[in-house]
């Protein structure tokens, strides 16, 4: 049974249901309106579909911006038509499009700007040549009518918070980031470090998932506006936002850390024995950080849990790396400064992940 309901949690499925319902309702109501509005009833479903966006705030914003663009386009068509009555229709059409394209640059219209030229052309070609306003006013009114129904349906029918999609993007970045850190750690142990150019290519591969995660987080923030479900899901949304932003910071730090490692290129273990080897300690620190990245939450009030254990491992690895730094100078190792920067980067990444040790639960 759960498998049957699972598709309903997908944003695209929810939007499809809302748009279909809003279009049907708006059409059924529009044909009942008095003439001349009922003569243009087909514009109501158009407005409804346009307004059914992933968030309530976006739906309302698109609805009024679209109507504004239609009114502007209709006004341009009416104005140019009156001024250019003696001019051939083709030239009038060209002038209307030119003026409309200029008006579309108004930032207030945003992504709905193209409706200006569309409405202008529709008004000029489909409207009454003697009275263009008889077309554009019902056109705008019915798009507004349908848009209002679209916003209402979006608000009432499982108004989306986009948490499922955003959670998937966060989980994807978390997994890719942990894999990246573990890959570099493994290469350190094998002495097979990539070149700086190869490392840049790897980091670039993370940029797409990171951008999608950031966009998903912004969508969740917009979805909370004017959303009756926002209070109910406030805590999960806040937790998701914190995870997204911490992973974003860690990704930047991991980029710096792994690039420094690739440039530093620590060689064979040094010091008095393998336990003092720089490469091994760097690898342990990166592995420890990857473990914390993979476990974003504690299991509960019981301490220690799996996350506590991973934090302890990461902290111990960082302490070992710091100890290696204390026993080294710039004269001993020309990569000392890079190594110190790596240690600082790992420390800051752990802080970004709120990887602080907790006291054990009382017996």
N, C-alpha and C positions, 0 to 999 in steps of 0.2 A: 504493500500500500504506500509505503514511504517513497518507493520508486516512481509511483504515479504522480505524486505531488512534487517531486524534486524539480521537474522542468518549470513549475510555477515560480520557483525562486530565481530563475534566470531573468535579468533585467530586460532582455529583448522579448521574452515571452510575455512578461507583465506589460510592457509597453504595447505589444501587439494587441493584447486583450483590451487594454484601456482605449487604444485608438479605434479599434473596431466597434466597441460599445459606444464611444462618444460619437463616432460618425453616424451610426444607426440612429441614436437618439436625436442628434441634431437634425438629421434629414426628416425624421418623422414629425418633429416639432415645426421645422421650417415650412413644410408644405401646408401646415395649418394656419400660417400667418396670412394676413390680408394682402391682396395685391397692392403694389407691385413686388413686395418682398417675396411672396410665394413663387413668383415667376423666376426668381434667381435662387431657388432653394438649394441648388447644388453647391453653392458657395459655403453653406453652413458646414457640411461634412469636411470641406477643405480646411476651414478654420479649425475644426475639431482635431483633425489629424495633425495639423501644424503645431497645435498647442500641446499635444500629448508627448511631452519630453520626459527624460529620466527623473527630473525633480519638479516639485510644485513651483518653486521659485523660477526656474527656467521656463516652465509652462506659462506662467503669468507674464513674464518678461517678453517672451516671444509673441504672445497674443497681442499685447498692446503695441509693440514695435511693428508688428505686421500690419495692423490696422492703420497706424500712423503712416507707414510707407505707402499703403494703398491710397490713403487720402492725399498724400503729397503727389503721388503719381497721377491720380485723377485730376488734381488741381493743375498740374503742369499741362496735362492734355487739354483741359478746358481752356486754360489761359493761352497756350500756343495756338489752339484752334481758332479762338476769337481773333487773335492778332493776325494770323496768317490765312484768313479766309480766301483771299484772292490767289494764294500760292497753290501750286499743284499738290495733290495729296502726298506724293512720294517725298517732296521736300518738307512738308509739314511733319510727316512721320520721322524724317531724319532729325529735324529740329527738336521734336519731342524727346527722342532717344538721347540726343546730345545733352539736353538740359537735365533729363532724368539721371543720366550717368553722373553728372556733376553733383546733383543733390545727394546721390548715393554715398558720396564721400563723407557725409555728416556722420560723425562717430556715434551719435545717439542711436542710430538705426542698427548698428552692429552687424551681425550676420544676416539680418533681414533686409539689408539695403537693396538687394536685387528686386524686391517687390515693387520698388518705385518705378523702374522701367517696365516691369511686367504690367502693373496696373495702368500705367500711362498708355501702353500699347493696346491693352484690352479696352480702355475707355475710348480710345480714338477709333479702333477698328470694329468693336462689337457694340459700342454704345450708339445712341441716337445722335446723328450729326447735328441736328438742330438743338438738342438739349442733352449734352453729355452727362450732366449731373444726374439725370434720371437713371443712369446706369451706375455711376461710381458710388452714389450714396447707398443704394441697396447692396451693392457689392461689398462695401466696407462694413455695413451694418450686419450682414449675414456672416461675414468672416469673424466679426467680433462676437456675434451670437454663438457661432460654432466654437470659437476659441474659449468663450466663457464656459461652455459645456465641457470642453476638453480639460480645462483647469479644474472644474468641479469634479469630474470623474477621476482625474489624477489625485485630487485631494482625498476623495472618499474611498476609492478602490485600491486597497493595499498601496498607499502612497509610498513610493520607494525611498529607502535610505541608501541604497546601493552598497550595503555592508557586505553582501556576499561577494560581489565582484571585487570590491576593495580588499577584502580578506584574501582572496585568491592572488591578487597582485602582490600583496605584502608577503604572503607565503612563498611566492615564486622568487621574489628578490632575496628573501632570507635564505632559501635553498641555494640559489646561484652564488650569493656572497660567501656562504659557508664553504661551498665546493671550491670557490676560487682561492680562499685562504688555505684550505687543505691541500689543494694542488701545489701551491707555492711551497708549503711546508714539506710535502713529499719530495719535491725537486731539490729543496735544500738538503735533505738527508741523502739524496742520491748524488748530489753534486752536479745536477743537470739544470742549472738555472737558465731561464730564457733570457734573451737579450732585452734591452730596454724597449726596442721597437716591438718585439713580440708581446711584452708585458702591456704596452700601450694598446695593442690590438685586443688583448683580453679585457682590459678595462673598458674599451669602447663597446665590447659586446654586452656589457652590463648597462650601458646608457639607455638602451631601449626599454628594458624592464623597469629601470628606475623612473624613466619619464612616465611610463604607464601607471606606476604606483603613485607618483605625485599627482597625476591627473585624477586618478581614482579617489585620492584623499580629498582633493578640491571638490570633486563631485559630491562626496559625502557631506562636506561642509555646506555646500549649496542646498543639498537635499534636506538638511535640518531646518532650513528657513521655511516658515509657514507650513510646517508639516505636523499634523496632529500626533504622529507616532514618535516624534523626536524625543519627547520626555521619557517614553518607555525604553528607548534604545540609547539613552544618553551615555550610560556607562560603557557599553560595548563600542560606541562611536568614539568616545574619548580614549579608550584603550587602543583602538585601531589607529587613531591619529598619533598617539604617543609612539606606537610601534613603527609607523611609517616614518616619522621624523627622526627617530633614533637610528633606524636602518639607513636613512638618507645620510645622516652624519657619519655613521660607521663606514658607509661605502666610500665617502670622500677620504676618510682617514685610511681605509684599507688601500685605496688607490695610492696615496702618498707612501704608505708603508711598503707595499709590494714593489713600487717603483724604486724606492731607496734600496730595497734588498737586491733588486736586479742590477742596480748600478754599483752597489757595494761588493756583490759577488763574494761572500765569505768563502774561504777555501777549506782545506782540511782542518779537522779539529786541532786547536792549538793549546798552549799552556802545558801543564804537567801531565795531562791525560785526556782521554776522550770526554770525560765528564765536564771539562772546561771548554769544550769546543763551541765556538761562536755559532756555527751553522746549526748544530743540534739544538742549542738554546733558542735560537730564532724560530726554528721549526716548532718547538714545543709551545712557544708563545703564540704563534699563528694558529696552531691546532687548538690551543686553549681558547683563543678568541672565537674560532669557528664553533666550538662546542657551546659557548654562551649564545652565539647568534642563533643556533638551532633550537635553543630552549628559552623562549621569550618569557614564559610564565612559570611561577611556582605551582606545585601540585595542590597546595592548600596550606593550612596552618601548621601542618606537621613539618618539623625541621630536624635534620636536614632532608631535603628532597633531591631529585635529580638535578635541578637547576643549581641548588647550593653546591652539590658535588662538582659540577662543571665550573662554577665560579671559583671554587677552591683550587681546582686544577689550573685554571687560567691565571689566578693570582700567584700561585706557586711558580708557574713558568715565567711570569713576569719578574718575580723576585729573583729567580735564578739568572735571568738576563741582566737585571740591574746589578746583581753581584758581580757578574762578569765585567760590567762597565767599571765598577769600583776598582777592579784589579787591573785595569787597562788605562793607558794614556794615549794621547794623540801620537806621541813618539813611538809607542809600542805597536800601534795599529793605525795606519793612515785612514782607515774607515771608521775610526772611533766616533766622529761626529754624526755620520750616517747611522751608525748603530744606536747612538743615543737618541737620534730622532725617531728611529723605529720603536724604541722602548717607550718614548713619550706618546707616539701615535697609538700604540696598543693600550697604554694607560687611559688615554682620552676615549678610545673606543669602548673600553669597559665601563667608563663613567657614563658614556652616552647610552649604554645598554642597562644602566642602573644595576650593574653587577657588583653589588656590595654584599659582603658576607653577613649572614644572620646568626644570631645566637641559637644554639640547639634548643629544642623544646624541653621544658622541665620534665624530669622523670616522674 
